[in-house]
Each structure stands twice: as structure tokens, then as C-alpha cells.
Amino acid sequence: MTERPVTTTDAGISAPSDEFSQSVGPNGPLLLQDHYVIQKMAQFNRERVPERVVHAKGGGAYGVLEITEDVSQFTKAGLFQRGKQTDLLLRFSSVAGELGSPDSGRDPRGFALKFYTEEGNYDLVGNNTPVFFIRDPQKFSDFIHSQKRRADTHLRDNNMQWDFWSLSPESAHQVTLLMSDRGTPYSWRHVNGYGSHTFLWYNEAGAKFWVKYHFKTDQGIKNFTGAEADAMAGSDPDHHIRDLHTAIKNGEFPSWTVQVQIMPFEEAADYRFNPFDLTKVWPHGDYPPITIGRFTLNRNPRNYFAEIEQAAFEPANMVSGIAASPDKMLQGRLFSYPDTHRYRIGPNYLQLPVNRPKSPVHSYNKDGAMRYENPSDPVYAPNSVGGPAADPQLWAGESYEIAGEIIRSAYRLHPEDDDFGQPRALWENVMNDVDRDHLVSNIVDHASAPEVTAEMKPRVVEYWRNVQKDLGDRVAKGLG
């Protein structure tokens, strides 16, 4: 076996880690000084022109959010006050496929919301699953590369997908969902949405809470089988776009019930699972979802390119009353999303009508390509001539104390943290016999692709035996 070379930065300097970003302690926020993870993400964001690197194929519509319950004890954010109605844009998408890929392929579905609030845009960028494949942004570009195309043949390759997954056991929860029928939804109208990450809410008094978002489809969950999804890819590769547009055009406005899970701030420290780990859920028995309202999609875009292709969602857009958690994947996305928009659409993408907030903009940012509104003098802060000034008091509740040594590390494990327990619970407690049969057949079909090597298949079997022995044994039997 030949000796493996050392990973380097693009400048040829040895890389500090292939897996872990630099954080304040194992559970703390990431550091801007971690130039390597920033280089990886910035380079990754610039790999494609002009389509999105991920979530390229998608569609969406406009709607309105209405809050029906009082959650002012948890957050002071205006859009979540009882009786409030807020206009929104929702973009659905697939993750790995290119702009022309079939809608019905096996993939997670992006579920990106832009709320046009009176306090500025609030963007909530999630998926139709409550978890993700990885928990550190250091691995994000590598993960997506494993799902895209090979360098030599320019073909997608199931073998390299299983290579990455089997070497990244934290992926098991999401891959279990992906290989179930949830990986091939019938339509966007029939999927749940999730904020996926953990966020911080704080109220007028400054009391803090951790929150997860759930958007439950009022149309009911409806999925294709693997065979049905393959057939639809051939007969109508734009099925999801067509279905959503047609439903809204015909007045069949889809809706979702909005729920949140609330965790008191202090309970995160010793909760049985790491509450900031994107590969984990909070069991509903511990933190029952609370219904707070509903949103409805009621208007199609008039120009797909202007309103959907140029729509820019970024988790960094948070209004007062909402803040980031130490979730490492969320921390990475705070940088990555606006950076990719500046590259893909241009530095002034927020002046485009679909992205422009409905509240007034008073910014000292100026000039750059395609800018059509510039601030008048003064163009700097601080100043003594009446320019806009920040109000730190609006954000007083977002701060909290954290300390730790600057290291590169996995999260510190909580008592019940492991990578296979929650997917095992899906198999044993959530899925019925039909779901289990479909999961096994979908895994076997995927791992039986011609490019999946004889050496890889035992690793696939071991991966699923770690989830649940009977599941692994059935995969082994299917793979021969």
C-alpha cells in the first residue's frame, strides 16, 4: 500500500484537519481565523457558473405566514407574534442534481423560506428532513463532491457515495431517511419542512431558549416508490415544478402547519443528546412540538429566472429575537450562503426585487457591480452629521457566555450520543413492514450499481449492521 500524501491548502501548506473546524472548545462557535475552512468553503462556492453548486434544480411560490398562538414568552421577533401575517417566498429544490436533473430522483429536498418582515428579511434555510449527513462544515464540500461527478468519467458514482458515507458514520441517520421512500417524495406539496438547525430565541426580557422549526404539510405525506420515481423521471422530469405551479394556478393552495420545539437555555448543557448536532433530532417525548400558526402558498412567480433562480436565501439573515446557536454546520453556513450569492448573482444581489427587504435599508455599503441605489453622504460610521446608527439594545438578548481552549475537535459527547441510535429507532419504532422492505430494496438497488466494487459492498453491509443487525443482514442477503 502506497503512503498517502498529506492534505494541503491550495497554497501547498499542510492542512490542519480534514474533518474539524476550529472552535472555542468542542461545543463552541467557530472562529473567523480558521482560514482553511473559509478557503474550502469559498473555493467550493465558486465551482459552478452560473447555476447553484447545490440545490440547483428547484421551484417555488409566494405565500403568507399567519401566527395564531402567543409565543412572546419565547421570542420578541415581530413575525412570530400572535395575529401577525407576513409575506414569504418558499423555494423547494433537490440537492445533488444539476439544473436539468429530474425532479423525482432520490435526494433530500431543500425547503428555503424568506420572510419579508417589517424588521428586514428573515431567511430560514432547511430541508424536508430534520437532520443532515454531517455535522462539521470542514466536510461539506467533500460530501457534495462525493454526490456529484467523477473527475475522470464525469459520471455520478454510487461507489464514491458509499465510500464517503461508510467512512462518515454520522451520516447514518440522514442516509436512512434518504434510502426510505422519504427520499422520493411525490410532490413538494406533500413534504414536511424543517429548519433542521437549532436556533436561539430570546424575548423582550432577554430570557433565552433553544428552538427547532417544523413545517408539517397539511396535504399529508405522499411518496413515490423507487420504481415510480424512476418512471416519473423518464415521463416528466419537471413533475414537481409542474405540480406546484398547476395546483396554485387552479386555486388549490398548499399549506403547512408551523410548529416549534422549545428547549430552555440551561437544559442544553447536559441534555442526553448534543442539541446542536445536525445529525440528531430532539425526541418529541422530551420536547413536544408546539403549533404556533400556518403558512399558505397562494401565488406563482411571473418570471422564473428573476424570482426563483435569482432568489438568494441566507441563514445569516436573522431579525431581532432570533440568533445562531453553536451548531457548527449553521456557523459555516452563515458565511457560505451570502458568499456564494455574491459570486453567483453579484455583490448587490440584495437589491434585486425578489431579495430586497420591504423594510427601509440604511447601510453604509456602497458601489460594486450592478448597484443602482447608493447611500448619500455620509458614507462612513461613526459620523457626526446625522447618518444612521446601530442600536445594540435590539440585540441584547443574543449574547451568552462561552469559554474554552481553541482546538480542532469533534463535539464533546453527551451521555446518549452515538451515530446509529436514532436511525435504529427509525427502523425499529417508526417504520412499518412496507417501509422496511422499501428501505432494504432501495439500499440494495443503490449499492448494486455496476461501479460499486466488491470491496465496497462489505462496508455497506457493516454500515447498516451498525444501524440494526437485521437490517444489515437483509442488505447482505440482497447484495449476495
HELIX and SHEET records of a PDB file:
HELIX    1   1 HIS A   35  ASN A   45  1                                  11    
HELIX    2   2 GLY A   78  PHE A   80  5                                   3    
HELIX    3   3 PRO A  137  LYS A  139  5                                   3    
HELIX    4   4 PHE A  140  GLN A  147  1                                   8    
HELIX    5   5 ASN A  158  SER A  166  1                                   9    
HELIX    6   6 PRO A  169  SER A  171  5                                   3    
HELIX    7   7 ALA A  172  MET A  179  1                                   8    
HELIX    8   8 ASP A  181  GLY A  183  5                                   3    
HELIX    9   9 TRP A  188  HIS A  190  5                                   3    
HELIX   10  10 GLY A  226  SER A  235  1                                  10    
HELIX   11  11 HIS A  239  LYS A  249  1                                  11    
HELIX   12  12 PHE A  265  ALA A  268  5                                   4    
HELIX   13  13 TYR A  304  TYR A  304  1                                   1    
HELIX   14  14 PHE A  305  GLU A  309  3                                   5    
HELIX   15  15 LYS A  328  ARG A  344  1                                  17    
HELIX   16  16 TYR A  349  GLN A  351  5                                   3    
HELIX   17  17 PRO A  392  GLU A  398  5                                   7    
HELIX   18  18 GLY A  421  ALA A  425  1                                   5    
HELIX   19  19 LEU A  426  VAL A  430  3                                   5    
HELIX   20  20 ASP A  433  ALA A  447  1                                  15    
HELIX   21  21 MET A  456  VAL A  467  1                                  12    
HELIX   22  22 LYS A  469  GLY A  478  1                                  10    
SHEET    1   A 2 GLN A  22  VAL A  24  0                                        
SHEET    2   A 2 ILE A 406  ARG A 408 -1                                        
SHEET    1   B 8 GLY A 120  ASN A 127  0                                        
SHEET    2   B 8 ARG A 109  THR A 117 -1                                        
SHEET    3   B 8 GLN A  85  SER A  94 -1                                        
SHEET    4   B 8 GLY A  58  ILE A  67 -1                                        
SHEET    5   B 8 ILE A 290  ARG A 299 -1                                        
SHEET    6   B 8 SER A 255  PRO A 264 -1                                        
SHEET    7   B 8 LYS A 208  THR A 217 -1                                        
SHEET    8   B 8 GLY A 193  TYR A 194 -1                                        
SHEET    1   C 9 GLY A 120  ASN A 127  0                                        
SHEET    2   C 9 ARG A 109  THR A 117 -1                                        
SHEET    3   C 9 GLN A  85  SER A  94 -1                                        
SHEET    4   C 9 GLY A  58  ILE A  67 -1                                        
SHEET    5   C 9 ILE A 290  ARG A 299 -1                                        
SHEET    6   C 9 SER A 255  PRO A 264 -1                                        
SHEET    7   C 9 LYS A 208  THR A 217 -1                                        
SHEET    8   C 9 PHE A 199  TYR A 202 -1                                        
SHEET    9   C 9 ILE A 322  ALA A 324 -1                                        
END                                                                             
